[in-house]
Amino acid sequence: MGTVGPLSLIRDYLINEPFLVMNGDILTKCNFKKFFNFGNSVDADLTIGIKEYLTPFRFGNISFSGEYVNGIEEKPQIKTNILAGIYFMKPGIFNSIPSNQFFGMDDLINLMLKNKNNVGKYMINEYWLDIGVIDDYSDVEEAYSSHFK
């Protein structure tokens, strides 16, 4: 049913107060209390956790003007802000979630933006690791020892 669709199945248990949702393949030291309080403080039924993520680029980046090179940056880091898989939701979110059908988080966010609904963002500065890919999963034992003991 996607990342959001299953919430429609437990709507009756969640309709009275705000709640957090988290993907099951994340290892994090996110301060959930701060995230929850922030989500409660903004005028949005959905606040998404985001994380700054650096990806190494394997080539040098050339800048130029006309026919002449004026700079090179060898193997730069590409900085993006990613969806971190942690979400704060207020009960009003159910006005945007269809009942008992496949519905992803991207569907929800895009629908809310299309309908001009506010979507809050919370920057997660603490340790965060996605372990949904086997290469990342192999890092879990080391990461757990370093960050959680």
C-alpha positions, 0 to 999 in steps of 0.5 A, a space after each residue: 500500500 506504499 509508505 502512507 496508504 497503510 495509515 488509512 487502515 489505522 486512522 481511528 487510532 491516530 485521529 485524535 492527536 499528532 504522531 510520528 511515522 518512521 521508515 523501518 530501515 533507518 538507524 538514527 539518533 534523531 531527537 524525536 522529542 525536538 522533532 515532535 515539538 517542532 512539528 507541533 509548532 508549525 502550521 502544517 499537517 505534515 512535517 518531513 524530516 530532511 537530512 543534508 547528504 553529500 555525494 562524491 562526484 567522480 569527475 572534475 568540474 570545469 567552469 569557463 567563460 567563453 573559450 577559456 577555463 577559469 576554474 576546476 574543482 576536482 571531484 566535488 561533493 554534491 550536496 542535496 537535502 534528502 527525505 530522511 524517512 521520518 515524518 510528523 503528522 497532525 490528524 488533519 493529514 487524513 484529509 489528504 490520504 485516500 482510504 485503503 489504496 496504494 499511496 506513497 509519501 511522494 504522492 502525499 507531499 505532491 498532493 499537499 503542495 498541489 493543493 497549496 497545503 503547508 508542508 513543514 521541514 525539520 533538519 535532522 542534524 544527528 546521526 542518520 543512516 539508511 540501511 535499506 540497501 545491502 551495501 549500507 546494511 553492512 555498515 550497521 554493526 560498525 555504526 551501531 558500535 560507534 553511535 549507540 553504545 
